[in-house]
Amino acid sequence: MLLLTACTLADPLNWIDHADPARMAKQDIAAGRFRFLSICGYACELPGVGGMTYFRCYSGSASIDTVDGTSDVIRSDRHLRLQNKSLTLASEYNHLVARKLDELGKRTCPIGEQWDALLLAIPSYLNRMRQEGSGG
């Protein structure tokens, strides 16, 4: 009985269907509220920014808010759709907030520096070096 009750409660992701990331970012920036939205699945991530880039470039200027209801436990097809939509929304929102922080000079590393992309590129580079037989 408890399980049935828990499944019928309002989904905390219901707001995602009507959310406008540009409007949300504009309102938060106007209020001086600089944050990035984190989406959780198997692990939590900062879509559109990346965790390493956040910590190296924005952690002194913005906080992280996790979107309630995102999880690696998918309860229904609707929940999966909302989870995927929340990822897109957070990516757009985070990109807009990062761009504004860049404009305000609140980024602590050079604009364009992407630490997460660097981390992901290292294994590919090392594999290529190995295949070429380079001593690099």
DOKOLSE-637812 format. One record per residue (C-alpha): residue number from 1; x, y, z. Coordinates in Angstrom, 1 decimal, m for minus. Each point is the difference from the previous one (the first is absolute). Layout:
     k       px       py       pz
   NUM        X        Y        Z
...
//
This chain:
     k       px       py       pz
     1      0.0      0.0      0.0
     2      2.8      2.4      0.8
     3      1.6     m0.6     m3.4
     4     m3.3      0.9     m1.8
     5     m0.3      3.2      2.1
     6      3.5      1.0     m0.9
     7     m0.5     m0.5     m3.7
     8     m3.1      2.2     m0.1
     9      1.6      3.1      1.6
    10      0.6      2.9     m2.3
    11      3.2     m0.3     m2.0
    12      2.5      2.6      1.0
    13      0.9      0.3     m3.7
    14     m3.5      1.1     m1.0
    15      1.2      3.7     m0.4
    16      2.5     m1.1     m2.7
    17     m2.7     m0.2     m2.7
    18     m0.8      3.7      0.3
    19      3.5      1.3      0.9
    20      1.8      2.6     m2.2
    21      3.7     m0.1      0.6
    22      0.6      3.4     m1.5
    23     m2.7      1.6      2.2
    24      1.3     m1.8      3.0
    25      3.6      1.1     m0.6
    26     m1.1      3.6     m0.7
    27     m2.0      0.2      3.3
    28      2.8     m1.6      2.1
    29      2.7      2.2     m1.5
    30     m2.2      3.1      0.6
    31     m0.3     m1.0      3.6
    32      3.7     m0.5      0.3
    33     m0.5     m3.8      0.5
    34      2.8     m1.7     m1.8
    35     m0.3     m3.8      0.0
    36      0.4     m3.0     m2.2
    37     m2.6     m2.8     m0.2
    38      1.3     m3.5      0.7
    39     m1.9     m3.0     m1.4
    40      0.4     m3.4      1.7
    41      0.0     m3.4     m1.6
    42      2.5     m2.6      0.9
    43      2.1      3.0      1.0
    44     m0.8      3.7      0.2
    45      1.3      2.2     m2.8
    46      0.0      3.6     m1.1
    47     m1.2     m0.1     m3.6
    48      1.1      2.9     m2.2
    49      2.9      0.8      2.4
    50      1.6     m3.1      1.4
    51      1.1     m0.7      3.6
    52      3.7      0.6     m0.5
    53     m0.6      3.3     m1.9
    54     m2.4      1.1      2.8
    55      2.5     m0.7      2.7
    56      2.9      1.6     m1.8
    57     m1.8      3.0     m1.5
    58     m3.3      0.8      1.7
    59     m0.1     m1.5      3.5
    60      0.8      3.4      1.6
    61     m2.8      1.7     m1.9
    62     m2.9     m2.4     m0.2
    63     m1.5     m2.8      2.0
    64     m1.4     m3.4     m1.1
    65     m3.7     m1.0      0.5
    66     m1.0     m3.5     m0.7
    67     m3.3     m0.4     m1.9
    68     m2.3     m1.9      2.4
    69     m1.4     m3.2     m1.4
    70      2.9     m0.8     m2.4
    71      1.4     m3.4      0.8
    72      1.3     m3.3     m1.5
    73     m3.2     m1.6      1.2
    74     m2.5      0.5     m2.9
    75     m3.6     m0.6      1.2
    76     m1.9      0.2     m3.3
    77      0.3      1.0     m3.6
    78     m1.2      3.5      1.0
    79      2.7      0.3      2.6
    80      2.6     m1.0     m2.6
    81     m1.3      2.7     m2.3
    82      0.1      2.6      2.7
    83      3.5     m1.1      1.1
    84      1.2      0.4     m3.6
    85     m1.8      3.4     m0.3
    86      1.6      1.1      3.3
    87      3.5     m0.8     m1.5
    88     m0.8      2.2     m3.0
    89     m1.4      2.8      2.1
    90      3.0      0.0      2.4
    91      2.4      0.0     m2.9
    92     m1.6      3.1     m1.5
    93     m0.4      1.8      3.3
    94      3.5     m0.7      1.1
    95      1.4      1.2     m3.3
    96     m1.8      3.3      0.4
    97      1.2      0.5      3.5
    98      3.6     m0.9     m0.9
    99     m0.1      2.5     m2.9
   100     m1.3      2.7      2.4
   101      2.7     m0.8      2.5
   102      2.6      0.3     m2.8
   103     m1.4      3.3     m1.0
   104      0.2      1.3      3.6
   105      3.6     m1.2      0.3
   106     m0.9     m2.4      2.8
   107      1.7     m3.0     m1.7
   108      3.3     m0.9      1.7
   109      1.6     m1.7     m3.0
   110      0.3      1.2     m3.6
   111     m3.2      0.1     m2.1
   112     m0.2     m3.0     m2.2
   113      2.0     m2.2      2.4
   114     m2.0     m3.3      0.3
   115      1.5     m2.3      2.7
   116     m2.5     m2.8     m0.6
   117      0.7     m0.1     m3.7
   118      3.7     m0.2      0.8
   119     m0.5     m2.9      2.4
   120     m2.1     m1.8     m2.7
   121      2.6      0.7     m2.7
   122      3.0     m1.5      1.9
   123     m0.8     m3.7     m0.4
   124     m0.7      0.5     m3.8
   125      3.3      1.9     m0.4
   126      1.9     m2.7      1.9
   127     m1.6     m2.8     m2.0
   128      1.0      1.8     m3.2
   129      3.5      0.4      1.2
   130      0.2     m3.7      0.8
   131     m1.4     m1.0     m3.4
   132      2.5      2.2     m1.8
   133      2.8     m1.5      2.0
   134      1.1      3.4      1.1
   135      2.0      0.3      3.1
   136     m2.0      3.1      1.0
//
